[in-house]
Amino acid sequence: MDTKLTLKLNQKIIEKAKIYASNKNMSLSRIVESYLQSLTSEKSRNELEISPFVKSIATGVKMPVDLDYKKEYSDYLMEKHK
């Protein structure tokens, strides 16, 4: 059963979305429905799929949770430019 939904969105975003929908030969309602379906699907809630690109750059190196990356990078630059 379809039900009407009213949303308030930025006008420019709506215009761009309508163009996108038109280019895909889909209705804007169908695109929003598909997006909401993907957000609420069982797979999305329990297990996010890692893209092939992210998998390809994974190094397997464990990083400490409390790593101060700004300090580490600063130290690296100081050492590099001695």
C-alpha positions, 0 to 999 in steps of 0.5 A: 500500500502506498502512502503519501509523505510530505518532506521539506527539502532545499529547493536546489536539492529537489531540482537536482534530484528531479533532473537525476530522476529524469535521467534515470527514467525513474520517479523521484518518489521511487528513488526516495523509496529505494533509498529508504529501503536500503537504509532500513534493510536487514543487511544495512542494519546488521552488516555494512558492505565494504566497497572493493576500493576500500578493501583494496587499500586495506593494509591490515595494520592495527591502529591504536584507538587513542592515536593522536594522528595530528601529533604523529604527522607533525612529528613526522614532518619535523623529522623529515625537514631536519 
